[in-house]
Amino acid sequence: PERKLASLLWRAGQRFLTADGFRKRRGIRFLGQPDLIFLRKRLIIFVDGCFWHGCHDCHDFVADCSQFWQDKIRGNAERDRRITLTLRRQGWKVVRVWEHDLRNQKGLLRTVGRLLNLLA
């Protein structure tokens, strides 16, 4: 999903770094390994997988997962909140996009439009 989003934003003329590109160019590791980094706008985008990041619209974790996985996914969501808060305190705008927002053309276009407005 993050590649699909990156491709559409790139074709729309937006230039960004990935976490790997940031590390290679700046020699440092970026907190939380964001999917897209817009340095000039100080905007970071994470594409969160619905299962791994705890989307309750897509999964019933209590019914479908053992306690181990429920705890793991809850921990992932708590880590996401801490990372978002830390980055915002450092002056970054942070956007988290759910994987399910990118699964269909309508959701993908709505998400891309929202992001392009932030980048304008």
C-alpha positions in Angstrom: 0.0 0.0 0.0 2.8 2.5 0.8 4.3 1.9 -2.7 1.0 2.6 -4.3 0.6 5.8 -2.4 4.2 6.9 -3.0 3.8 6.2 -6.7 0.7 8.4 -7.0 2.2 11.3 -5.0 5.4 11.1 -7.1 3.3 11.2 -10.3 1.5 14.2 -8.9 4.9 16.0 -8.7 5.6 15.6 -5.0 9.1 14.8 -4.0 10.0 13.0 -0.8 12.4 10.7 0.9 11.7 7.3 2.2 13.2 6.2 5.6 15.9 4.4 3.7 16.7 7.4 1.6 16.8 9.6 4.6 19.2 7.3 6.3 21.5 7.1 3.2 21.5 10.8 2.6 21.8 12.1 6.2 23.5 9.1 7.8 20.9 8.8 10.6 18.0 6.6 11.4 14.6 8.3 11.5 12.3 7.7 14.4 9.6 5.1 13.6 10.7 4.4 10.1 8.1 6.6 8.3 7.1 5.6 4.8 7.3 9.1 3.3 9.3 12.1 4.6 8.6 15.6 3.1 11.6 17.6 4.5 10.6 21.1 3.4 7.0 20.7 4.7 8.2 18.9 7.8 5.5 16.3 7.1 5.8 12.6 7.8 3.5 9.9 6.5 3.1 6.4 7.9 1.0 3.8 6.1 -0.3 1.5 8.9 -1.2 -2.0 8.1 -4.7 -2.8 9.5 -3.7 -6.0 11.3 -0.3 -5.0 12.6 -1.4 -1.6 13.9 -4.7 -2.6 15.3 -7.5 -1.3 13.0 -10.8 -2.3 14.7 -12.8 -1.5 11.6 -11.1 -4.4 9.8 -10.4 -6.9 12.6 -12.1 -8.3 15.7 -8.9 -8.9 17.6 -10.7 -10.4 20.7 -12.5 -13.0 18.6 -9.8 -13.7 16.1 -6.5 -13.5 18.0 -4.9 -15.2 21.0 -3.9 -13.1 24.0 -0.3 -13.1 22.7 -1.3 -11.4 19.5 -3.8 -9.0 21.2 -1.0 -7.8 23.5 1.5 -7.6 20.6 -0.9 -5.5 18.5 -1.9 -3.3 21.5 1.8 -2.7 22.0 2.3 -1.7 18.4 -0.6 0.8 18.7 0.9 2.3 21.9 4.3 2.6 20.2 2.7 4.3 17.2 1.1 6.9 19.6 4.4 7.5 21.3 6.3 8.0 18.0 3.6 10.3 16.7 3.7 12.4 19.9 7.5 12.6 19.9 7.7 13.6 16.2 5.0 16.3 16.7 6.9 17.7 19.7 9.9 17.9 17.4 7.9 20.1 15.0 6.8 17.5 12.4 3.3 17.1 11.0 2.5 13.4 11.2 -0.2 11.7 9.1 -1.1 8.1 9.6 -3.0 6.4 6.8 -4.7 3.1 7.3 -4.1 0.4 4.8 -7.8 0.0 4.2 -8.0 3.6 2.9 -5.7 2.6 0.0 -7.4 -0.7 -0.9 -10.0 0.7 -3.3 -9.7 3.4 -6.0 -12.1 5.8 -4.2 -10.4 5.6 -0.9 -7.0 5.9 -2.5 -8.0 9.0 -4.4 -9.6 10.6 -1.3 -6.4 10.0 0.7 -4.1 11.3 -2.1 -6.3 14.4 -2.4 -6.1 15.0 1.3 -2.3 14.7 1.3 -1.9 16.9 -1.7 -3.9 19.6 0.1 -1.5 19.3 3.1 1.5 19.7 0.7 0.1 22.7 -1.2 
